[in-house]
């Protein structure tokens, strides 16, 4: 049961990481619109990929952690 208690503190840090990644996603999205305005193709592609990657990480990291916790709880 002590192992499950330590997973809670890891879950808090994963939540904080998810919020930080969403902040980066917002930054890359706003940068994308700025580069779209100035018609800079190279920077548009880079910021679009940055926004997509950070959004995917922000959504999938907590999901995989929840699946891991679920499998750990079902094994007890």
PDB file with one MODEL, atoms N, CA, C and O in Angstrom:
MODEL        1
ATOM      1  N   UNK A   1       0.816  -1.196   0.000  1.00  0.00           N
ATOM      2  CA  UNK A   1       0.000   0.000   0.000  1.00  0.00           C
ATOM      3  C   UNK A   1       0.864   1.266   0.000  1.00  0.00           C
ATOM      4  O   UNK A   1       0.434   2.312  -0.485  1.00  0.00           O
ATOM      5  N   UNK A   2       2.073   1.168   0.541  1.00  0.00           N
ATOM      6  CA  UNK A   2       2.976   2.310   0.554  1.00  0.00           C
ATOM      7  C   UNK A   2       3.371   2.709  -0.868  1.00  0.00           C
ATOM      8  O   UNK A   2       3.600   3.884  -1.156  1.00  0.00           O
ATOM      9  N   UNK A   3       3.445   1.712  -1.750  1.00  0.00           N
ATOM     10  CA  UNK A   3       3.793   1.992  -3.142  1.00  0.00           C
ATOM     11  C   UNK A   3       2.701   2.832  -3.803  1.00  0.00           C
ATOM     12  O   UNK A   3       3.005   3.730  -4.589  1.00  0.00           O
ATOM     13  N   UNK A   4       1.445   2.552  -3.496  1.00  0.00           N
ATOM     14  CA  UNK A   4       0.338   3.318  -4.065  1.00  0.00           C
ATOM     15  C   UNK A   4       0.363   4.751  -3.537  1.00  0.00           C
ATOM     16  O   UNK A   4       0.054   5.685  -4.276  1.00  0.00           O
ATOM     17  N   UNK A   5       0.726   4.934  -2.271  1.00  0.00           N
ATOM     18  CA  UNK A   5       0.805   6.284  -1.703  1.00  0.00           C
ATOM     19  C   UNK A   5       1.878   7.109  -2.402  1.00  0.00           C
ATOM     20  O   UNK A   5       1.693   8.306  -2.624  1.00  0.00           O
ATOM     21  N   UNK A   6       2.991   6.485  -2.747  1.00  0.00           N
ATOM     22  CA  UNK A   6       4.042   7.229  -3.447  1.00  0.00           C
ATOM     23  C   UNK A   6       3.630   7.564  -4.875  1.00  0.00           C
ATOM     24  O   UNK A   6       4.129   8.533  -5.447  1.00  0.00           O
ATOM     25  N   UNK A   7       2.729   6.781  -5.457  1.00  0.00           N
ATOM     26  CA  UNK A   7       2.235   7.087  -6.801  1.00  0.00           C
ATOM     27  C   UNK A   7       1.418   8.375  -6.803  1.00  0.00           C
ATOM     28  O   UNK A   7       1.352   9.069  -7.817  1.00  0.00           O
ATOM     29  N   UNK A   8       0.793   8.698  -5.664  1.00  0.00           N
ATOM     30  CA  UNK A   8       0.021   9.932  -5.586  1.00  0.00           C
ATOM     31  C   UNK A   8       0.887  11.158  -5.751  1.00  0.00           C
ATOM     32  O   UNK A   8       0.493  12.111  -6.424  1.00  0.00           O
ATOM     33  N   UNK A   9       2.065  11.149  -5.145  1.00  0.00           N
ATOM     34  CA  UNK A   9       2.958  12.300  -5.294  1.00  0.00           C
ATOM     35  C   UNK A   9       3.503  12.385  -6.717  1.00  0.00           C
ATOM     36  O   UNK A   9       3.725  13.480  -7.234  1.00  0.00           O
ATOM     37  N   UNK A  10       3.716  11.252  -7.340  1.00  0.00           N
ATOM     38  CA  UNK A  10       4.141  11.262  -8.747  1.00  0.00           C
ATOM     39  C   UNK A  10       3.018  11.815  -9.614  1.00  0.00           C
ATOM     40  O   UNK A  10       3.266  12.536 -10.581  1.00  0.00           O
ATOM     41  N   UNK A  11       1.786  11.474  -9.263  1.00  0.00           N
ATOM     42  CA  UNK A  11       0.635  11.979 -10.006  1.00  0.00           C
ATOM     43  C   UNK A  11       0.520  13.491  -9.941  1.00  0.00           C
ATOM     44  O   UNK A  11       0.127  14.131 -10.917  1.00  0.00           O
ATOM     45  N   UNK A  12       0.863  14.063  -8.792  1.00  0.00           N
ATOM     46  CA  UNK A  12       0.835  15.523  -8.664  1.00  0.00           C
ATOM     47  C   UNK A  12       1.853  16.150  -9.612  1.00  0.00           C
ATOM     48  O   UNK A  12       1.559  17.135 -10.289  1.00  0.00           O
ATOM     49  N   UNK A  13       3.058  15.569  -9.654  1.00  0.00           N
ATOM     50  CA  UNK A  13       4.086  16.109 -10.546  1.00  0.00           C
ATOM     51  C   UNK A  13       3.718  15.924 -12.011  1.00  0.00           C
ATOM     52  O   UNK A  13       4.060  16.762 -12.845  1.00  0.00           O
ATOM     53  N   UNK A  14       3.031  14.844 -12.331  1.00  0.00           N
ATOM     54  CA  UNK A  14       2.590  14.648 -13.714  1.00  0.00           C
ATOM     55  C   UNK A  14       1.526  15.675 -14.073  1.00  0.00           C
ATOM     56  O   UNK A  14       1.486  16.158 -15.205  1.00  0.00           O
ATOM     57  N   UNK A  15       0.664  16.011 -13.119  1.00  0.00           N
ATOM     58  CA  UNK A  15      -0.322  17.065 -13.356  1.00  0.00           C
ATOM     59  C   UNK A  15       0.336  18.412 -13.598  1.00  0.00           C
ATOM     60  O   UNK A  15      -0.088  19.168 -14.472  1.00  0.00           O
ATOM     61  N   UNK A  16       1.369  18.711 -12.825  1.00  0.00           N
ATOM     62  CA  UNK A  16       2.101  19.967 -13.017  1.00  0.00           C
ATOM     63  C   UNK A  16       2.794  19.968 -14.375  1.00  0.00           C
ATOM     64  O   UNK A  16       2.775  20.976 -15.081  1.00  0.00           O
ATOM     65  N   UNK A  17       3.404  18.846 -14.744  1.00  0.00           N
ATOM     66  CA  UNK A  17       4.052  18.727 -16.055  1.00  0.00           C
ATOM     67  C   UNK A  17       3.040  18.926 -17.182  1.00  0.00           C
ATOM     68  O   UNK A  17       3.344  19.568 -18.187  1.00  0.00           O
ATOM     69  N   UNK A  18       1.848  18.378 -17.014  1.00  0.00           N
ATOM     70  CA  UNK A  18       0.814  18.516 -18.030  1.00  0.00           C
ATOM     71  C   UNK A  18       0.410  19.976 -18.212  1.00  0.00           C
ATOM     72  O   UNK A  18       0.218  20.434 -19.339  1.00  0.00           O
ATOM     73  N   UNK A  19       0.281  20.704 -17.111  1.00  0.00           N
ATOM     74  CA  UNK A  19      -0.071  22.128 -17.196  1.00  0.00           C
ATOM     75  C   UNK A  19       1.045  22.916 -17.872  1.00  0.00           C
ATOM     76  O   UNK A  19       0.773  23.803 -18.681  1.00  0.00           O
ATOM     77  N   UNK A  20       2.289  22.605 -17.551  1.00  0.00           N
ATOM     78  CA  UNK A  20       3.422  23.289 -18.184  1.00  0.00           C
ATOM     79  C   UNK A  20       3.439  23.005 -19.685  1.00  0.00           C
ATOM     80  O   UNK A  20       3.679  23.907 -20.487  1.00  0.00           O
ATOM     81  N   UNK A  21       3.186  21.755 -20.061  1.00  0.00           N
ATOM     82  CA  UNK A  21       3.158  21.411 -21.489  1.00  0.00           C
ATOM     83  C   UNK A  21       2.008  22.110 -22.208  1.00  0.00           C
ATOM     84  O   UNK A  21       2.158  22.505 -23.364  1.00  0.00           O
ATOM     85  N   UNK A  22       0.864  22.271 -21.545  1.00  0.00           N
ATOM     86  CA  UNK A  22      -0.239  23.015 -22.156  1.00  0.00           C
ATOM     87  C   UNK A  22       0.130  24.487 -22.332  1.00  0.00           C
ATOM     88  O   UNK A  22      -0.267  25.117 -23.312  1.00  0.00           O
ATOM     89  N   UNK A  23       0.885  25.029 -21.389  1.00  0.00           N
ATOM     90  CA  UNK A  23       1.373  26.401 -21.537  1.00  0.00           C
ATOM     91  C   UNK A  23       2.303  26.541 -22.731  1.00  0.00           C
ATOM     92  O   UNK A  23       2.212  27.510 -23.485  1.00  0.00           O
ATOM     93  N   UNK A  24       3.201  25.569 -22.903  1.00  0.00           N
ATOM     94  CA  UNK A  24       4.074  25.579 -24.079  1.00  0.00           C
ATOM     95  C   UNK A  24       3.266  25.428 -25.365  1.00  0.00           C
ATOM     96  O   UNK A  24       3.595  26.039 -26.382  1.00  0.00           O
ATOM     97  N   UNK A  25       2.225  24.627 -25.323  1.00  0.00           N
ATOM     98  CA  UNK A  25       1.368  24.458 -26.495  1.00  0.00           C
ATOM     99  C   UNK A  25       0.717  25.788 -26.870  1.00  0.00           C
ATOM    100  O   UNK A  25       0.655  26.141 -28.048  1.00  0.00           O
ATOM    101  N   UNK A  26       0.234  26.524 -25.872  1.00  0.00           N
ATOM    102  CA  UNK A  26      -0.353  27.838 -26.133  1.00  0.00           C
ATOM    103  C   UNK A  26       0.691  28.783 -26.718  1.00  0.00           C
ATOM    104  O   UNK A  26       0.402  29.527 -27.655  1.00  0.00           O
ATOM    105  N   UNK A  27       1.897  28.755 -26.171  1.00  0.00           N
ATOM    106  CA  UNK A  27       2.974  29.605 -26.689  1.00  0.00           C
ATOM    107  C   UNK A  27       3.269  29.277 -28.155  1.00  0.00           C
ATOM    108  O   UNK A  27       3.361  30.180 -28.987  1.00  0.00           O
ATOM    109  N   UNK A  28       3.418  27.997 -28.471  1.00  0.00           N
ATOM    110  CA  UNK A  28       3.713  27.607 -29.854  1.00  0.00           C
ATOM    111  C   UNK A  28       2.554  27.949 -30.785  1.00  0.00           C
ATOM    112  O   UNK A  28       2.774  28.323 -31.937  1.00  0.00           O
ATOM    113  N   UNK A  29       1.327  27.824 -30.297  1.00  0.00           N
ATOM    114  CA  UNK A  29       0.167  28.157 -31.127  1.00  0.00           C
ATOM    115  C   UNK A  29       0.139  29.647 -31.441  1.00  0.00           C
ATOM    116  O   UNK A  29      -0.087  30.036 -32.587  1.00  0.00           O
ATOM    117  N   UNK A  30       0.366  30.480 -30.432  1.00  0.00           N
ATOM    118  CA  UNK A  30       0.383  31.926 -30.672  1.00  0.00           C
ATOM    119  C   UNK A  30       1.557  32.323 -31.562  1.00  0.00           C
ATOM    120  O   UNK A  30       1.427  33.223 -32.392  1.00  0.00           O
ATOM    121  N   UNK A  31       2.695  31.662 -31.396  1.00  0.00           N
ATOM    122  CA  UNK A  31       3.840  31.928 -32.276  1.00  0.00           C
ATOM    123  C   UNK A  31       3.523  31.515 -33.708  1.00  0.00           C
ATOM    124  O   UNK A  31       3.943  32.174 -34.658  1.00  0.00           O
ATOM    125  N   UNK A  32       2.782  30.423 -33.859  1.00  0.00           N
ATOM    126  CA  UNK A  32       2.386  29.974 -35.197  1.00  0.00           C
ATOM    127  C   UNK A  32       1.558  31.045 -35.895  1.00  0.00           C
ATOM    128  O   UNK A  32       1.783  31.346 -37.067  1.00  0.00           O
ATOM    129  N   UNK A  33       0.592  31.624 -35.166  1.00  0.00           N
ATOM    130  CA  UNK A  33      -0.242  32.662 -35.780  1.00  0.00           C
ATOM    131  C   UNK A  33       0.574  33.908 -36.122  1.00  0.00           C
ATOM    132  O   UNK A  33       0.294  34.576 -37.118  1.00  0.00           O
ATOM    133  N   UNK A  34       1.566  34.221 -35.318  1.00  0.00           N
ATOM    134  CA  UNK A  34       2.428  35.358 -35.621  1.00  0.00           C
ATOM    135  C   UNK A  34       3.248  35.086 -36.880  1.00  0.00           C
ATOM    136  O   UNK A  34       3.384  35.966 -37.731  1.00  0.00           O
ATOM    137  N   UNK A  35       3.795  33.877 -37.007  1.00  0.00           N
ATOM    138  CA  UNK A  35       4.577  33.543 -38.198  1.00  0.00           C
ATOM    139  C   UNK A  35       3.677  33.398 -39.418  1.00  0.00           C
ATOM    140  O   UNK A  35       4.118  33.632 -40.543  1.00  0.00           O
ATOM    141  N   UNK A  36       2.442  33.021 -39.209  1.00  0.00           N
ATOM    142  CA  UNK A  36       1.478  32.950 -40.310  1.00  0.00           C
ATOM    143  C   UNK A  36       1.223  34.342 -40.868  1.00  0.00           C
ATOM    144  O   UNK A  36       1.090  34.524 -42.078  1.00  0.00           O
ATOM    145  N   UNK A  37       1.156  35.322 -39.973  1.00  0.00           N
ATOM    146  CA  UNK A  37       0.929  36.711 -40.381  1.00  0.00           C
ATOM    147  C   UNK A  37       2.083  37.229 -41.233  1.00  0.00           C
ATOM    148  O   UNK A  37       1.867  37.941 -42.213  1.00  0.00           O
ATOM    149  N   UNK A  38       3.323  36.866 -40.852  1.00  0.00           N
ATOM    150  CA  UNK A  38       4.499  37.336 -41.582  1.00  0.00           C
ATOM    151  C   UNK A  38       4.898  36.407 -42.724  1.00  0.00           C
ATOM    152  O   UNK A  38       5.884  36.667 -43.414  1.00  0.00           O
ATOM    153  N   UNK A  39       4.154  35.340 -42.929  1.00  0.00           N
ATOM    154  CA  UNK A  39       4.352  34.397 -44.038  1.00  0.00           C
ATOM    155  C   UNK A  39       5.766  33.800 -44.036  1.00  0.00           C
ATOM    156  O   UNK A  39       6.450  33.785 -45.060  1.00  0.00           O
ATOM    157  N   UNK A  40       6.181  33.315 -42.873  1.00  0.00           N
ATOM    158  CA  UNK A  40       7.488  32.666 -42.725  1.00  0.00           C
ATOM    159  C   UNK A  40       7.251  31.152 -42.642  1.00  0.00           C
ATOM    160  O   UNK A  40       6.906  30.624 -41.585  1.00  0.00           O
ATOM    161  N   UNK A  41       7.441  30.468 -43.770  1.00  0.00           N
ATOM    162  CA  UNK A  41       7.075  29.051 -43.870  1.00  0.00           C
ATOM    163  C   UNK A  41       7.868  28.157 -42.921  1.00  0.00           C
ATOM    164  O   UNK A  41       7.295  27.274 -42.282  1.00  0.00           O
ATOM    165  N   UNK A  42       9.167  28.373 -42.823  1.00  0.00           N
ATOM    166  CA  UNK A  42       9.999  27.506 -41.987  1.00  0.00           C
ATOM    167  C   UNK A  42       9.582  27.593 -40.522  1.00  0.00           C
ATOM    168  O   UNK A  42       9.423  26.569 -39.857  1.00  0.00           O
ATOM    169  N   UNK A  43       9.407  28.802 -40.024  1.00  0.00           N
ATOM    170  CA  UNK A  43       9.018  28.965 -38.624  1.00  0.00           C
ATOM    171  C   UNK A  43       7.576  28.518 -38.384  1.00  0.00           C
ATOM    172  O   UNK A  43       7.239  28.058 -37.292  1.00  0.00           O
ATOM    173  N   UNK A  44       6.724  28.654 -39.408  1.00  0.00           N
ATOM    174  CA  UNK A  44       5.344  28.162 -39.270  1.00  0.00           C
ATOM    175  C   UNK A  44       5.341  26.654 -39.055  1.00  0.00           C
ATOM    176  O   UNK A  44       4.631  26.152 -38.184  1.00  0.00           O
ATOM    177  N   UNK A  45       6.126  25.935 -39.840  1.00  0.00           N
ATOM    178  CA  UNK A  45       6.181  24.478 -39.705  1.00  0.00           C
ATOM    179  C   UNK A  45       6.755  24.070 -38.356  1.00  0.00           C
ATOM    180  O   UNK A  45       6.256  23.143 -37.718  1.00  0.00           O
ATOM    181  N   UNK A  46       7.813  24.769 -37.919  1.00  0.00           N
ATOM    182  CA  UNK A  46       8.439  24.420 -36.644  1.00  0.00           C
ATOM    183  C   UNK A  46       7.507  24.672 -35.466  1.00  0.00           C
ATOM    184  O   UNK A  46       7.405  23.835 -34.569  1.00  0.00           O
ATOM    185  N   UNK A  47       6.826  25.817 -35.459  1.00  0.00           N
ATOM    186  CA  UNK A  47       5.945  26.110 -34.329  1.00  0.00           C
ATOM    187  C   UNK A  47       4.694  25.243 -34.355  1.00  0.00           C
ATOM    188  O   UNK A  47       4.148  24.902 -33.306  1.00  0.00           O
ATOM    189  N   UNK A  48       4.240  24.886 -35.557  1.00  0.00           N
ATOM    190  CA  UNK A  48       3.082  23.994 -35.638  1.00  0.00           C
ATOM    191  C   UNK A  48       3.436  22.619 -35.082  1.00  0.00           C
ATOM    192  O   UNK A  48       2.650  22.025 -34.344  1.00  0.00           O
ATOM    193  N   UNK A  49       4.612  22.113 -35.431  1.00  0.00           N
ATOM    194  CA  UNK A  49       5.039  20.820 -34.889  1.00  0.00           C
ATOM    195  C   UNK A  49       5.269  20.906 -33.381  1.00  0.00           C
ATOM    196  O   UNK A  49       4.950  19.967 -32.653  1.00  0.00           O
ATOM    197  N   UNK A  50       5.813  22.010 -32.913  1.00  0.00           N
ATOM    198  CA  UNK A  50       5.996  22.196 -31.475  1.00  0.00           C
ATOM    199  C   UNK A  50       4.670  22.193 -30.740  1.00  0.00           C
ATOM    200  O   UNK A  50       4.552  21.593 -29.672  1.00  0.00           O
ATOM    201  N   UNK A  51       3.669  22.859 -31.305  1.00  0.00           N
ATOM    202  CA  UNK A  51       2.346  22.894 -30.676  1.00  0.00           C
ATOM    203  C   UNK A  51       1.713  21.511 -30.655  1.00  0.00           C
ATOM    204  O   UNK A  51       1.124  21.114 -29.650  1.00  0.00           O
ATOM    205  N   UNK A  52       1.829  20.781 -31.748  1.00  0.00           N
ATOM    206  CA  UNK A  52       1.226  19.448 -31.819  1.00  0.00           C
ATOM    207  C   UNK A  52       1.921  18.488 -30.846  1.00  0.00           C
ATOM    208  O   UNK A  52       1.257  17.733 -30.136  1.00  0.00           O
ATOM    209  N   UNK A  53       3.240  18.518 -30.815  1.00  0.00           N
ATOM    210  CA  UNK A  53       3.987  17.602 -29.938  1.00  0.00           C
ATOM    211  C   UNK A  53       3.696  17.887 -28.473  1.00  0.00           C
ATOM    212  O   UNK A  53       3.473  16.960 -27.695  1.00  0.00           O
ATOM    213  N   UNK A  54       3.695  19.172 -28.085  1.00  0.00           N
ATOM    214  CA  UNK A  54       3.428  19.477 -26.679  1.00  0.00           C
ATOM    215  C   UNK A  54       1.988  19.173 -26.297  1.00  0.00           C
ATOM    216  O   UNK A  54       1.730  18.768 -25.164  1.00  0.00           O
ATOM    217  N   UNK A  55       1.044  19.356 -27.213  1.00  0.00           N
ATOM    218  CA  UNK A  55      -0.350  19.014 -26.911  1.00  0.00           C
ATOM    219  C   UNK A  55      -0.511  17.508 -26.741  1.00  0.00           C
ATOM    220  O   UNK A  55      -1.191  17.051 -25.822  1.00  0.00           O
ATOM    221  N   UNK A  56       0.116  16.740 -27.628  1.00  0.00           N
ATOM    222  CA  UNK A  56       0.035  15.278 -27.522  1.00  0.00           C
ATOM    223  C   UNK A  56       0.655  14.801 -26.213  1.00  0.00           C
ATOM    224  O   UNK A  56       0.084  13.951 -25.530  1.00  0.00           O
ATOM    225  N   UNK A  57       1.811  15.339 -25.860  1.00  0.00           N
ATOM    226  CA  UNK A  57       2.447  14.943 -24.600  1.00  0.00           C
ATOM    227  C   UNK A  57       1.607  15.351 -23.391  1.00  0.00           C
ATOM    228  O   UNK A  57       1.492  14.596 -22.426  1.00  0.00           O
ATOM    229  N   UNK A  58       1.020  16.552 -23.448  1.00  0.00           N
ATOM    230  CA  UNK A  58       0.210  17.028 -22.322  1.00  0.00           C
ATOM    231  C   UNK A  58      -1.022  16.161 -22.117  1.00  0.00           C
ATOM    232  O   UNK A  58      -1.503  16.034 -20.990  1.00  0.00           O
ATOM    233  N   UNK A  59      -1.540  15.567 -23.175  1.00  0.00           N
ATOM    234  CA  UNK A  59      -2.737  14.736 -23.051  1.00  0.00           C
ATOM    235  C   UNK A  59      -2.419  13.266 -22.801  1.00  0.00           C
ATOM    236  O   UNK A  59      -3.159  12.590 -22.088  1.00  0.00           O
ATOM    237  N   UNK A  60      -1.335  12.764 -23.374  1.00  0.00           N
ATOM    238  CA  UNK A  60      -1.052  11.333 -23.271  1.00  0.00           C
ATOM    239  C   UNK A  60      -0.288  10.933 -22.013  1.00  0.00           C
ATOM    240  O   UNK A  60      -0.480   9.825 -21.512  1.00  0.00           O
ATOM    241  N   UNK A  61       0.564  11.798 -21.494  1.00  0.00           N
ATOM    242  CA  UNK A  61       1.328  11.441 -20.290  1.00  0.00           C
ATOM    243  C   UNK A  61       0.397  11.146 -19.119  1.00  0.00           C
ATOM    244  O   UNK A  61       0.566  10.111 -18.474  1.00  0.00           O
ATOM    245  N   UNK A  62      -0.585  12.008 -18.808  1.00  0.00           N
ATOM    246  CA  UNK A  62      -1.504  11.657 -17.711  1.00  0.00           C
ATOM    247  C   UNK A  62      -2.363  10.433 -18.023  1.00  0.00           C
ATOM    248  O   UNK A  62      -2.700   9.666 -17.121  1.00  0.00           O
ATOM    249  N   UNK A  63      -2.717  10.245 -19.288  1.00  0.00           N
ATOM    250  CA  UNK A  63      -3.536   9.083 -19.651  1.00  0.00           C
ATOM    251  C   UNK A  63      -2.763   7.784 -19.417  1.00  0.00           C
ATOM    252  O   UNK A  63      -3.309   6.831 -18.861  1.00  0.00           O
ATOM    253  N   UNK A  64      -1.508   7.740 -19.834  1.00  0.00           N
ATOM    254  CA  UNK A  64      -0.708   6.536 -19.607  1.00  0.00           C
ATOM    255  C   UNK A  64      -0.442   6.309 -18.123  1.00  0.00           C
ATOM    256  O   UNK A  64      -0.390   5.166 -17.669  1.00  0.00           O
ATOM    257  N   UNK A  65      -0.276   7.385 -17.373  1.00  0.00           N
ATOM    258  CA  UNK A  65      -0.086   7.250 -15.932  1.00  0.00           C
ATOM    259  C   UNK A  65      -1.348   6.674 -15.282  1.00  0.00           C
ATOM    260  O   UNK A  65      -1.255   5.833 -14.388  1.00  0.00           O
ATOM    261  N   UNK A  66      -2.513   7.120 -15.722  1.00  0.00           N
ATOM    262  CA  UNK A  66      -3.763   6.588 -15.176  1.00  0.00           C
ATOM    263  C   UNK A  66      -3.923   5.109 -15.523  1.00  0.00           C
ATOM    264  O   UNK A  66      -4.388   4.328 -14.693  1.00  0.00           O
ATOM    265  N   UNK A  67      -3.546   4.721 -16.730  1.00  0.00           N
ATOM    266  CA  UNK A  67      -3.608   3.301 -17.093  1.00  0.00           C
ATOM    267  C   UNK A  67      -2.649   2.479 -16.241  1.00  0.00           C
ATOM    268  O   UNK A  67      -2.976   1.361 -15.842  1.00  0.00           O
ATOM    269  N   UNK A  68      -1.479   3.019 -15.963  1.00  0.00           N
ATOM    270  CA  UNK A  68      -0.514   2.329 -15.114  1.00  0.00           C
ATOM    271  C   UNK A  68      -1.056   2.175 -13.697  1.00  0.00           C
ATOM    272  O   UNK A  68      -0.961   1.098 -13.109  1.00  0.00           O
ATOM    273  N   UNK A  69      -1.620   3.237 -13.153  1.00  0.00           N
ATOM    274  CA  UNK A  69      -2.201   3.177 -11.805  1.00  0.00           C
ATOM    275  C   UNK A  69      -3.352   2.181 -11.775  1.00  0.00           C
ATOM    276  O   UNK A  69      -3.484   1.417 -10.819  1.00  0.00           O
ATOM    277  N   UNK A  70      -4.183   2.182 -12.810  1.00  0.00           N
ATOM    278  CA  UNK A  70      -5.302   1.245 -12.872  1.00  0.00           C
ATOM    279  C   UNK A  70      -4.801  -0.196 -12.878  1.00  0.00           C
ATOM    280  O   UNK A  70      -5.348  -1.046 -12.176  1.00  0.00           O
ATOM    281  N   UNK A  71      -3.765  -0.473 -13.666  1.00  0.00           N
ATOM    282  CA  UNK A  71      -3.241  -1.842 -13.708  1.00  0.00           C
ATOM    283  C   UNK A  71      -2.611  -2.231 -12.370  1.00  0.00           C
ATOM    284  O   UNK A  71      -2.707  -3.386 -11.955  1.00  0.00           O
ATOM    285  N   UNK A  72      -1.971  -1.279 -11.692  1.00  0.00           N
ATOM    286  CA  UNK A  72      -1.399  -1.560 -10.376  1.00  0.00           C
ATOM    287  C   UNK A  72      -2.490  -1.834  -9.345  1.00  0.00           C
ATOM    288  O   UNK A  72      -2.344  -2.718  -8.502  1.00  0.00           O
ATOM    289  N   UNK A  73      -3.573  -1.081  -9.413  1.00  0.00           N
ATOM    290  CA  UNK A  73      -4.671  -1.279  -8.459  1.00  0.00           C
ATOM    291  C   UNK A  73      -5.364  -2.619  -8.698  1.00  0.00           C
ATOM    292  O   UNK A  73      -5.789  -3.273  -7.746  1.00  0.00           O
ATOM    293  N   UNK A  74      -5.480  -3.025  -9.945  1.00  0.00           N
ATOM    294  CA  UNK A  74      -6.150  -4.287 -10.251  1.00  0.00           C
ATOM    295  C   UNK A  74      -5.273  -5.488  -9.908  1.00  0.00           C
ATOM    296  O   UNK A  74      -5.784  -6.599  -9.760  1.00  0.00           O
ATOM    297  N   UNK A  75      -3.973  -5.287  -9.780  1.00  0.00           N
ATOM    298  CA  UNK A  75      -3.096  -6.413  -9.453  1.00  0.00           C
ATOM    299  C   UNK A  75      -3.105  -6.736  -7.957  1.00  0.00           C
ATOM    300  O   UNK A  75      -2.651  -7.807  -7.555  1.00  0.00           O
ATOM    301  N   UNK A  76      -3.613  -5.825  -7.134  1.00  0.00           N
ATOM    302  CA  UNK A  76      -3.667  -6.088  -5.687  1.00  0.00           C
ATOM    303  C   UNK A  76      -4.810  -6.944  -5.337  1.00  0.00           C
ATOM    304  O   UNK A  76      -5.005  -7.264  -4.164  1.00  0.00           O
TER     305      UNK A  76
ENDMDL
END
